Amino acid sequence: MSGIVFSTWQDELIDNRGKSSDEWVETGFKLPETYYGDTNSKAFIGWDGVAIFDEDIDAVELASQYAAQYQEYSEACGRCAPGRWGGRILYDLLDKIARGEGSHDDISHLKEIAKTMMTTSKCEIGKTVPKPILDLMEHYKEQFDTCIDAQVPSKHYNGNTSYIAKVTAPCTDMCPAHVDIPAYIEGVRDMVFTESLAATRQTMPLAHTCGRVCPHPCEDACRRTNLDEPISIMELKRIGADYETDHEIPWLHPREPKEPRNDGKKVAIIGAGPAGLTAAYYLALEGIQVDIFEELPVNGGEVAVGVPEYRMPVDKYNKDIELVLQMPTVSITNNHRVDANRLKEIYDEYDATMLGFGARLSKKVRASNENPKMGGYWGAISMLDKVNLWSKYNIGSSASNELKDKVVVCVGGGFTSMDVVRCSIREGAKKVIMLYRRDEKTIIRNTTYEEYHEAVEEGVEFIFHSAIEEIFDDGEKITKLKVNRFELVPDPNGGRAQLVKIEDGDFEIECDYLIPAVSQALDTQILPEEWNIEMTSWNSILTNGKDYMTSKEGLFAAGDCEYGPMTIVNAVGQARRAASVISRYIYDGKCTLIDDEIMEDHLNRLKVYDKNEKITGWMPGIPRAVSQKLETDERKTNNKEVNLGFSGEEAISEAERCMRCYYISMVAV
Amino acid sequence: MCTHNSINSGKEITLTIDGKVCKSTFGKTILEIARENDIYIPTMCYLTKVKSIASCRMCIVNVDGVDGAILSCQERATDGAVVTTNSEDLYAERQSIMKLYNVNHPLECGVCDKSGECELQNKTMEFGLAEQPFTARDQSRPVENWGYVSYDPALCIMCEKCVRVSTEITGDEALQLQFGGYSSKIVNTQIDKNYSTLGEAASVCPVGALVDTNFKYTTNAWELSKIPSACHHCSAGCQMNYEVKNDTIYRITNNFEFTSLCGAGRYGFDYANKGVTKDSEAFNRAVEAMKSAKSIIFSSQISNEEAYILQKIKELTGAKLISNEARAYQKFMQAYSSVTGKHLYNGNLKAISNSTAIIVLGSRVNDDAPMVKYHINMASKWNRARVAYMHPIEDVEMKNLVTQFMKYEAGSEEGVSALLVDTLLKDIDVPKDVRAFLDDLDIGNLSAGSNIGEEEFELLKKSMIKKRDFSLVIGADLYTHPRATQIAKIIALVEKYTNFNVVCIPPSSNAMGVSLICDLDDEADEYSVGYNAKANFTLSALGDGDLDMPALNQQEGTMVTIDKRLVPMNVAQPYGGYILNDIANAMGIGARYTIDYTKSLPLEKGFRGVEFDALDDYFTATGDEKRGYLLELHETPTEDNFEEIEELDGFDGAVIYNCNPKDQFSPFTNLCSTIKDESKLVGSSQFAIVTKLQDGDSVSFTVNGIEFKRLFRIEPSMKGTIAINPIYDMGLSTPLVSYYRFNKVQIIKEEKKED
């Protein structure tokens, strides 16, 4: 059996009941018709409707179980009168009907309660729960009537159907680490900052870091955008983390860490960056022994040696790192470079191994006469290593020895290139130029509005639609660059606009340094050739993106080495999932997902955020809070943190804008 | 100065509510603006003094052009909005919510303490509900006794007001929500601590869920008459009502929408001097004693009018007026004024709660001044304020508020003040002589002497970058310091040259009033008369003197609060004996009633010459305080002369700090059986090692000539070699212990009796 029997999902009313198969209408949504493997779903019910895949569905029990799940998941709610009592009454009345003891009065009571919940509930979960229940009461009315009129239980009451539910929110769904964003925002709103932090740490151990330098894809899925502007989600995350440091409270874990298991099982992690730290943390919460091997003398990976101090103060990052490393079952070995041979040894010694070594090779700009060994040619990664090792850890020497009073040209357009140019300013460069192939709008989209504007304020010169054609040197060092200019020519056929080189648009830049920051690649030397690890087409390690096991049994990969150069939050999300899979794999040798993870993937595929939805019940036009920054003169010659974070008033005001868009969905299998 | 304001608060807006044009500022909620304009919107969970809770959903309104029901308590009003607060639909939704609030709510109003003043009862009637149309399967939810308060989850409507008070106001952070949908309840996470501050949480409970344990089942609420007054246990002078039936105080309530009380204010009401009759022989002796007295020794826990009478007696007989605490404060504030040019400090409690950075110096503020702590907590919660707590002893009860604990050596307060002021004035233009004084400071030496590292001051400075609204809270440790006047002048530089709000906490309830009214002396001569203080002839409201006096809840009068506000106090308990005014009258200082003097309080000290009966005592609907009046600020002559910082002898070895535990302030709170008695010496295990004591030892020692016998207890949360010794329980001797709060003492271990 396949296909959709009935659906009200997002107002797409499909009713194939009683139709011959060639008349069946298909749905435009990626609904979870198949639950997992060869298990089919009987129905999917959620905030925006109900979809039935099995003609023999017990609609009464489905409705009553959905209300029951809402009751069970009330840790996400239960904080307003309509939600708290309304939800209970909804369930009690539906179950009464399903048992065969209901009356038609109960139906009218249900409708009354449903209306009050939908109008006055505090959060979306209370507002949306009644919707699919009312849909079922309307479109499967005969099943309800039968139960009431004949006083009989519903057709499969207490049968063998399982109901699997999950609470999500558009922002949570969009966040690669699936952080329970409404909960940590509510912690700020309630001024119980410890709860805010605990909520973040459920799925995100790097709260300091991702409260500062996350590109916040969540904000693109913030329903508040449909009303006015998205919530400043990222900056609110920092509040809880800063509270922990300010008040020196004991480490706050999302749940009591389990006692060390001491059962001989152990997991190796290669790399102490965001992915490695995250996996270590969640394995350690389970009491599992984890040994991390880190090549550098300092911990934290690219965030430590790549992201500059003015954006991500190391003492704050160290808090995140310390949270992980102080767990009783985590150990770390620094200055330990793992090569292919060593990886084989580790692989043999450990019950599972996770690669989290990132992508730390700077790619070339592909200009003629490009010679990475030429003086003045300085890869972004190694340049930032030098800057950060000195400014954060006093290791090595100051990059101002090289950059002071020099002309620096960076080719890029992403976060790394922004770090390069802004660090160059801080190291005293005379002139700093960023060459970028595309336009201003794109660079803002690829980084952030703040990042770009702060760079401009600090004196970085951006030249858009430009690319280096040729590099000139005097045999020892780079002297100048020949740069082509491009323009965006619209496609007359309505296709994507093309970048076309402008004839006679070329110009030259005399410079001392060329710093390519176009992208980074993996150092694949670590992978033993005989393992024939399968790679993606862009030469990162291939997994199925669900359990993060590589083509080599027991070898997992997460973060940039799996995805290619991407965000911290992406690495965290992958590594947490990998840790969950590993925590089971080391005992049963199987790669499995738990129901919550299966549902997470289903919802992600279905998409939770609907940018066309009309918001009701909230005042539009409440401005989004913007945190205070250091003035240009106060920041451009030093490494002081630029973003001072929200004041208390701004934080609470911003938190009050959050509409708590929790949704509950459920699959019947 | 920082003008960063990304959320447009303060911008002027105009909106229309129910047809009425309302002008206000952006940042206020629709509900706030409605209340400013006398427009009623029903609420169940709204509590003015905390941020909006938004749990009840009763306050929904409609806004033109906006779909759906808008939550007026949370949503800020925007310019041009057209709001409708009532309609058939809105009424129906509110009625539905009331139906839900009544789901399974026990029908035990007949024996419920809240009956007659219950919001659920009121709103159930307001929305015309005659029955409970919905029910759900009931649950067994036993009543929990938490000590001062009891919690009945079956009655709880989960409005969350109590949790907000615990978090935002009192800062005990004991109460939390336990989510569980229908089984949600409030949990007390600090049940073993039996925080008296939970009384504040109980006071805001709209139903009978959270009630005072002692008050429970004692009377019907409507049988009590409310007598408005001010709490005089400390200088906060909080608004309160004695609730009385048949001359018995049953409980204390307050205007909880806008104000709060501490445990002492809430539960410390049973201290009246009862059963006193007129003993004319004793009275005559008292008059004679007063006539011949060379000194009058008194505690500053008296009314302004009584202080005025004592001043009049001094003017008549030439007797010295001795009130050590008030005298120390008077001298401190005089020295302070000689720099600022104003006779009072510039700060107040509200300014503290509005601050984004607060420095506390010289006070164990959680114990000394609970209202100051509450306001620091508000700043911490609302503004994420940086709180630097400078004191020789760390206080675990302040840990959730404090962002920087700066521990200094006892005795080094002068050096600490200088270092602090040097830090705060670093980048500020000051006159040459001040700069010269600061430049001459031997920072290294002072830093070593006080044991606060220079980097700690740098961190303090750094944490204040780009902040606005600063407060400096000064405590009683400084007033009695041997170098108090020099310290006062140094601290005064902060008020004079920065934009800090400075509050110098008056060291006892009416120390400010007494210090303004009385011409106080330093040393007593024999023969002395005491008023609530031990002397050759003692007048006492504690009931153990040579002539009885009324306690402050047995007489009318006024006091001056930490906010520099004169507030009235009223009679809650009858008194049948003689009062101070009778003695004054017998000496020829004539006034029919004590409060006839209220209008005579000295104008040159900022009093306004208002009659007692003309004093207001209320809050407006939007929370403006109309209690008594604020003292006028007067200019004083200034002189700048700073002495070199003097080093005091070190306080190494075992040191005792005079400090009353929370909720205990004086012999009067000590009389109250309803407050915990904690008259023991508490110290760290390190203190125990230094003094060779063990937990549970009986010890004796002498402080300022007064012998203490105490049980010693080790407090695991304490560190260092300073122990805390309460003085509130020393009766008429308590006012005599008023020297510098740190003392090196010899501790004698009492022989243990064989069991």
Interface residues (C-beta under 8 A of the other chain):
Chain A: Y70 Q71 S74 E75 A76 C77 G78 R79 C80 A81 P82 G83 R84 W85 G86 G87 R88 I89 D92 H109 E112 I113 K115 T116 T119 T120 S121 K122 R189 D190 M191 V192 I239 D246 H247 E248 I249 K614 I615 T616 G617 W618 M619 P620 G621 I622 P623 R624 A625 V626 S627 Q628 L630 L644 F646 S647 G648 E649 E650 A651 I652 S653 E654 E656
Chain B: C2 H4 S6 I7 N8 S9 G27 I30 M44 K51 S52 A54 S55 C56 R57 I60 V63 V66 D67 G68 A69 I70 L71 Q74 E75 R76 A77 T78 A81 E93 S96 I97 L100 Y101 V103 P133 F134 A136 R137 I157 M158 E160 V163 R164 T167 E168 E173 Q176 L177 F179 G180 G181 Y182 S184 T356 K381 W382 N383 R384 A385 R386 K399 N400 L401 V402 T403 I465 K466
